[in-house]
Amino acid sequence: MTELTQAEQDRLDAATFRRLLAHLDANKDVQNIDLMNLAGFCRNCFSKWYKAAAEDAGHDINMDAARERVYGMPYGEWKSKYQIKATPEQLSAFEARSHKEG
């Protein structure tokens, strides 16, 4: 593998993050609870990580701004347009995963 400078690695990381956000945006039918049940993270996790990274870099970004970056719109708008009520099966799987990780 070619050695990358930190700047090159940062550019690739940023491009990968943007591509992941675009992929999530193109697949709004994938619910956060499904992501949590399958992978242990969701769009809200990305929002929290984005906010933490901003704070680490000395930027004061609130959770609403972080969520808007990840969701591509205000969180409340995304929820009302795309989030459906979790099924009992989804909730059960989430609860089982939470106990396993806790």
C-alpha positions in Angstrom: 0.0 0.0 0.0 1.2 3.5 -0.8 2.1 5.6 2.2 -0.4 8.5 2.6 0.3 11.8 4.2 -2.0 12.8 7.0 -3.6 15.3 4.7 -4.3 12.7 2.0 -5.7 10.3 4.6 -7.9 13.1 5.9 -9.2 13.8 2.4 -10.0 10.1 1.8 -11.7 9.8 5.2 -13.8 12.9 4.5 -14.7 11.6 1.0 -15.7 8.2 2.5 -17.8 9.9 5.2 -19.6 12.0 2.6 -20.2 8.9 0.5 -21.7 7.1 3.5 -24.0 10.0 4.3 -25.1 10.0 0.6 -25.7 6.3 0.8 -27.8 6.7 4.0 -29.7 9.6 2.4 -30.5 7.4 -0.7 -31.8 4.7 1.6 -34.1 6.5 3.9 -36.3 3.4 4.1 -33.6 1.8 6.3 -34.7 2.7 9.8 -32.4 3.7 12.6 -33.6 0.8 14.7 -32.6 -1.6 11.9 -29.1 -0.1 11.8 -28.8 -0.4 15.5 -30.0 -4.0 15.6 -27.7 -5.1 12.7 -24.6 -2.9 13.2 -24.8 -1.3 16.6 -24.9 2.3 15.3 -27.4 4.5 13.5 -27.7 8.0 12.1 -28.0 9.4 15.6 -24.7 7.8 16.5 -23.1 9.5 13.5 -24.6 12.8 14.7 -23.1 12.3 18.2 -19.7 11.4 16.7 -19.8 14.4 14.4 -20.6 16.7 17.3 -17.8 15.1 19.4 -15.3 15.5 16.5 -16.3 19.1 16.1 -15.8 19.8 19.8 -12.4 18.0 19.7 -11.4 20.4 16.9 -12.6 23.4 19.0 -15.9 24.0 17.2 -19.1 24.7 19.1 -21.7 22.7 17.2 -25.0 21.8 18.9 -26.8 18.5 18.4 -29.4 20.0 16.1 -26.7 21.2 13.7 -24.9 17.8 13.9 -28.1 15.9 13.2 -28.9 18.2 10.3 -25.5 17.5 8.8 -26.1 13.7 9.0 -29.8 13.7 8.1 -29.5 16.3 5.4 -32.5 18.2 7.0 -33.7 19.1 10.4 -34.1 15.9 12.5 -37.8 16.5 13.2 -38.5 16.9 9.5 -36.7 13.6 8.7 -38.6 11.8 11.5 -41.9 13.0 10.3 -41.2 12.1 6.7 -39.2 8.9 7.0 -39.3 7.3 10.4 -42.0 4.7 11.0 -43.0 3.2 14.3 -40.8 0.3 15.3 -42.4 -3.1 15.2 -42.5 -5.3 18.3 -39.9 -7.5 16.7 -37.5 -4.6 16.1 -38.0 -3.4 19.7 -37.4 -6.9 21.0 -34.2 -7.3 19.0 -33.0 -3.8 20.2 -33.7 -4.7 23.8 -31.9 -8.1 23.4 -28.9 -6.3 21.8 -28.9 -3.7 24.5 -28.7 -6.3 27.3 -26.0 -8.2 25.5 -23.8 -5.1 25.1 -24.6 -3.6 28.5 
